[in-house]
Structures are given as C-alpha cells and as structure tokens.
C-alpha cells in the first residue's frame, strides 16, 4: 500500500472527490433546522385603506381595526373596509390619534378639535363648545369611559356633559403645556407626556417626573403594559417605570433608534417600539429589529397594534400598514 503524506494528499486529491465532499457538506447543512420565515401582509389604499399616511391604530372589542390617517379614518373588519371623512362627520380630515371606549365609541384627535362616533352618530368639539385647545396630539379613555385629550395647550377632559381644562400652574399641575401623549393605567392614574417631562394626575393630586436631560424629557409616546408598568418613548430612547424605579433603554442596548414614536405589547409579553428607522422588539432578554431589509415597506413606523391572534400591525408614515405573523 502506498502511503500518501498530507501534502501529497492535497496534491493528488481527485477533483471528483472534492466535488463529492462539497456535496456532502451542503447536504449536511441543508438538514440543519432552519427557522421558519415570517409571514407579511400589506394593507394600503389599493386594498381599501382611505389614505396611506397612517398616524394611529386600534382594535375595538369586535376586532375591527380602526386606522387614523392624514386624510380620514378607515375601519377594517378583516374583509371589508368602511371609510370616514369630513362628509361623514369628522371635524377635520387629519386624524392624529384615536381611542375606543368599552362600548366601542371611537374618539378622534385632530388639529382642529375632537370627533366621536357611536352607532353612526357623530359629535364634534372645539374651543367654541368646551375644548381647551383645538390641536390635539393624543386621546385616552378613563375607567368611566370619559376621554382625556393631550393638546398643544394643556389637557382637556370631557365627562359627557362638561369640560375641564388643566394647564401648567407653577408646579402644582402639568409640568408643561405642550402635551404629546396621554395614557391611563389600571389604577386610573392619568399620565401625561409633555415636552418637558411627565405628569401624573389622580384624585385632584399631581406628581411630576423630570428626566436627566432634555432629550429624555421630550416625551412623544406612552404605553401601559399588562403588568401596569408605564413605558415612555422619548427623543432619547425608551424607559419603563414600575411605580418605583425607571429603567432606560437606548441604541446601546439594542433599540434601533432613539426617538420612539409608538409602543405596544403583544400577547407573549414582548414589547414593540416604532421609530423613524424601523421597529425593535424586546422580550425582556433579547432585542430584534425589523426594517425594509426584513419585512417593512418603510422604516418610519408611527403606530403599532396587536390582534387576538398575536399578529402585529405596523402603521407606516407613507405606505399604509404592514402586518407581521411570526412563525416562531
């Protein structure tokens, strides 16, 4: 038997055996478990959406998806679309945000006041009939099914009959009059995100929380999760407050971008954050990001909602809605 040294083996190794080896290698690799690909669906004006510039998303108790856009509102039941604009009853076509009460009454925040619809009956409000300021950034519903409006000049509250307006008052009320976000937790605390920190209101008592820098103090989004933690999206990233302590997350942790315009939680407890440069998810341990490279049609995500089947809906600034159905 001829003994071939390693060097000679390299020199005389038959070409056909090298191809065979590569085939074996690739066949072995092909048998490795491959994570299933995510399913994506896209909803836009060509499908029935009233406008592709999406500002906010929310599901009602019947699993209808309501979409606030720059030019009207759409309701999507999974098959059919119903569109609303000023001829139907909206006070203005640009809808910045929406909120839905337990009776499926929907409130809309616009730059020219507020509108509501319930059983096809519309109402609208502006400064002429009680609203404190016409430009509304956000709206939330309290435990009595009453709306609270975050405006460019304080907070307006409507109890169904009368209005009450809250303004900055030498540290005794709002920390700042430009209020960009409002959320209400399970204890009926009203949280207001302003351009200079956060204010909390309950039973005629106010408390203010200031950030360590101006960017963190400029709050653009709020969200209350299933554990009653408050999540704060700012120009500096996202923070979570458990009632005692704040924990901050930024790009150094895994967040795709610092400004967080939208926050949501899925049925698994994973948090989702929408930014100008894509979406990040955080399960408490690891981060994952989505951009146009792996599913989004556009990186600027303005709003996020999750349905009962755990599909995640992303409202995009200019290209409608991207729907993610994860397979793993």
C-alpha positions in Angstrom: 0.0 0.0 0.0 1.3 3.4 -0.9 1.3 5.8 2.0 0.4 9.4 1.0 1.6 12.2 3.1 -0.8 15.1 3.9 0.9 17.3 1.4 0.7 14.6 -1.3 -2.9 14.1 -0.4 -3.6 17.7 -1.2 -1.7 17.5 -4.4 -3.3 14.3 -5.8 -6.8 14.5 -4.3 -9.1 13.8 -7.2 -11.2 16.6 -8.5 -14.4 14.5 -8.5 -13.8 13.6 -4.8 -13.6 17.3 -4.0 -17.0 17.9 -5.6 -18.3 14.9 -3.7 -17.1 16.4 -0.4 -18.7 19.7 -1.2 -21.9 17.9 -2.0 -21.8 16.1 1.3 -21.1 19.4 3.2 -24.0 21.2 1.6 -26.3 18.2 2.1 -25.4 18.2 5.7 -26.0 21.9 6.1 -29.4 21.6 4.4 -30.5 19.2 7.1 -29.8 21.7 9.8 -33.0 23.2 11.3 -33.9 26.5 9.6 -36.2 28.9 11.5 -39.4 29.4 9.6 -39.8 32.7 7.7 -42.2 35.3 9.0 -45.3 36.0 7.0 -46.0 39.5 6.0 -49.2 41.1 4.7 -49.6 44.7 3.5 -52.7 46.9 3.6 -52.8 50.1 1.6 -55.1 52.4 -0.4 -55.2 49.9 -3.3 -56.8 47.4 -0.8 -59.4 49.9 0.5 -57.5 52.0 3.1 -58.6 55.6 2.9 -55.0 57.0 2.9 -51.5 55.5 3.2 -50.2 58.1 5.7 -51.1 56.3 8.9 -51.0 58.0 12.3 -52.6 55.6 14.7 -54.1 52.1 15.0 -56.5 50.5 17.5 -58.8 47.4 17.7 -62.3 47.6 19.1 -63.9 44.8 21.1 -65.3 43.3 17.9 -61.7 43.0 16.5 -62.4 45.8 13.9 -59.2 47.6 13.2 -59.5 51.4 13.2 -56.9 53.4 11.3 -56.3 57.1 11.7 -54.6 58.7 8.7 -53.7 62.1 7.3 -56.9 62.1 5.2 -59.6 60.4 7.1 -60.3 57.2 9.1 -60.8 53.6 8.0 -62.4 50.6 9.8 -61.3 47.2 8.6 -63.1 44.0 9.8 -60.7 41.7 8.1 -62.5 41.6 4.9 -64.4 44.9 4.3 -63.4 48.5 4.6 -65.5 51.4 5.8 -64.1 54.9 5.3 -64.9 58.1 7.1 -64.0 61.7 6.4 -65.5 65.2 6.9 -68.6 64.4 4.9 -69.4 61.6 7.3 -68.8 63.7 10.4 -65.1 64.1 11.2 -64.3 67.6 12.3 -61.1 67.6 10.2 -59.5 65.1 7.8 -56.2 64.9 9.6 -56.6 62.4 12.5 -53.6 62.3 14.8 -54.8 59.6 17.2 -57.9 57.6 18.2 -59.2 55.8 21.3 -62.1 53.4 21.8 -64.2 53.0 24.9 -65.8 49.8 26.2 -69.0 50.5 24.3 -67.0 50.9 21.0 -67.5 54.6 20.9 -64.5 55.9 19.0 -62.8 59.3 19.7 -60.6 61.1 17.2 -58.0 63.7 17.8 -57.4 66.2 15.1 -55.6 69.6 14.7 -59.0 71.3 14.7 -60.8 69.6 17.5 -62.2 66.2 18.5 -64.9 64.0 17.0 -66.6 60.8 18.2 -68.8 58.2 16.5 -71.0 55.6 18.0 -73.8 53.7 16.2 -73.2 56.0 13.2 -74.0 59.1 15.4 -71.3 61.8 15.3 -70.3 64.5 17.6 -67.6 67.1 17.3 -66.0 69.6 19.8 -63.6 72.5 19.5 -62.8 75.6 21.6 -66.2 77.0 20.8 -68.0 74.3 22.8 -65.6 73.5 25.6 -62.4 72.0 24.3 -59.4 73.9 25.8 -57.3 73.9 22.6 -58.0 72.7 19.1 -54.7 71.0 18.3 -54.9 67.5 19.8 -52.0 65.2 19.8 -53.5 62.2 21.6 -56.6 60.9 23.4 -57.2 58.2 26.0 -60.3 56.8 27.7 -60.5 56.5 31.5 -62.3 53.9 33.6 -65.5 55.8 33.4 -65.4 55.8 29.6 -64.5 59.5 29.5 -62.0 61.0 27.1 -58.8 62.9 28.0 -57.1 64.9 25.3 -53.4 65.8 25.1 -53.3 69.2 23.3 -50.8 71.9 22.4 -52.1 73.9 25.4 -52.7 71.6 28.3 -55.1 68.7 28.9 -58.9 68.7 28.2 -61.3 66.3 29.9 -64.9 65.7 29.0 -67.2 63.9 31.3 -70.1 63.6 28.8 -71.6 66.9 29.8 -68.9 69.3 30.9 -65.3 70.1 30.0 -62.4 70.7 32.4 -59.0 72.1 31.3 -55.7 71.5 33.1 -52.7 73.8 32.5 -49.3 74.3 33.9 -49.6 76.1 37.2 -46.3 76.8 39.0 -45.6 73.2 39.7 -49.0 72.4 41.1 -50.4 70.7 37.9 -48.9 70.0 34.5 -45.2 70.2 34.1 -45.6 71.7 30.6 -48.5 72.8 28.5 -47.5 71.0 25.3 -48.8 67.5 25.9 -48.0 65.0 23.2 -49.3 61.7 24.8 -51.8 60.5 27.4 -52.3 57.1 28.9 -54.4 55.8 31.8 -53.3 52.8 33.9 -55.4 50.2 35.7 -55.4 52.3 38.8 -57.0 55.2 36.8 -53.8 57.3 37.0 -53.7 59.8 34.2 -50.2 60.0 32.7 -49.3 63.0 30.5 -46.1 63.0 28.4 -45.0 66.6 27.7 -42.1 68.2 26.0 -40.5 68.7 29.5 -41.2 65.6 31.5 -44.2 63.6 32.7 -47.1 64.5 34.9 -49.4 62.1 36.8 -52.9 63.0 37.9 -55.2 61.2 40.3 -57.9 62.4 42.7 -57.0 66.0 42.3 -53.4 65.3 43.1 -50.4 65.9 40.8 -46.9 64.5 40.6 -44.2 65.4 38.2 -41.2 63.3 36.9 -38.3 65.0 35.3 -35.6 63.4 33.2 -31.9 63.9 33.5 -31.6 65.6 30.1 -33.8 67.5 27.6 -34.0 64.7 25.1 -35.3 62.2 27.6 -37.7 64.8 28.9 -39.2 65.3 25.5 -41.9 62.6 25.6 -43.6 61.6 22.4 -45.3 58.3 23.3 -46.7 56.5 26.4 -47.9 52.9 26.9 -49.2 50.9 29.9 -48.3 47.2 29.7 -50.1 44.2 31.1 -48.2 44.5 34.4 -49.3 48.1 34.8 -45.8 49.4 34.0 -45.6 52.7 32.2 -43.4 52.8 29.1 -42.1 56.2 28.0 -40.9 56.9 24.5 -38.8 60.0 24.2 -36.1 61.5 22.0 -33.5 59.6 24.0 -35.0 56.1 23.7 -37.5 54.3 25.9 -37.9 54.0 29.6 -40.1 51.8 31.8 -41.4 52.8 35.2 -42.8 50.2 37.6 -44.1 52.6 40.1 -40.8 52.9 42.0 -37.9 52.8 39.5 -37.1 53.8 36.0 -35.1 51.6 33.6 -33.7 53.2 30.4 -33.0 51.6 27.1 -31.3 53.1 24.1 -29.4 52.1 21.0 -26.6 50.8 23.1 -29.0 48.1 24.5 -30.4 47.1 21.1 -33.1 49.7 20.3 -32.9 50.5 16.6 -33.2 54.3 17.1 -33.5 56.8 19.9 -36.8 58.5 19.1 -39.7 56.2 19.9 -43.0 57.2 18.3 -45.0 54.1 19.1 -45.1 51.4 21.8 -47.2 48.2 22.1 -47.2 44.8 23.8 -48.0 41.5 22.1 -49.8 38.5 23.6 -46.5 37.0 24.6 -45.4 40.0 26.7 -42.9 41.2 24.1 -42.7 44.9 23.8 -42.6 46.7 20.4 -41.1 50.1 19.6 -41.7 52.0 16.4 -39.2 54.6 15.3 -38.2 56.6 12.2 -35.7 53.9 11.3 -37.6 50.7 11.9 -39.1 48.7 14.7 -37.5 46.9 17.7 -38.9 44.2 19.8 -37.8 43.3 23.3 -38.8 40.2 25.2 -37.1 41.2 28.4 -33.9 39.5 27.4 -33.1 39.9 23.7 -33.8 42.5 21.1 -34.7 42.1 17.4 -35.2 44.7 14.8 -37.3 45.0 11.6 -36.6 47.3 8.7 -37.2 47.4 4.9 -34.5 44.7 4.8 -36.7 42.1 6.6 -40.3 42.9 6.0 -41.3 46.6 6.4 -42.2 48.6 3.3 -41.0 51.7 5.0 -38.8 52.3 8.1 -40.8 55.1 9.6 -43.4 53.4 11.9 -45.9 55.7 13.6 -48.2 53.2 15.3 -48.4 49.6 16.4 -51.4 47.4 17.3 -51.7 43.6 18.1 -54.8 41.5 17.3 -56.2 38.5 19.3 -54.1 36.1 17.1 -50.9 37.9 18.0 -50.4 39.4 14.6 -48.6 42.7 14.9 -49.8 45.7 12.8 -47.4 48.5 11.9 -48.8 51.8 10.7 -46.2 53.4 8.4 -45.8 57.1 7.7 -46.4 56.9 3.9 -47.0 53.3 2.9 -50.0 52.0 4.8 -49.9 49.1 7.2 -47.5 46.1 7.4 -48.9 43.0 9.2 -46.4 40.6 10.8 -47.4 37.0 11.5 -44.5 35.2 13.2 -44.0 31.5 12.8 -41.7 31.1 15.7 
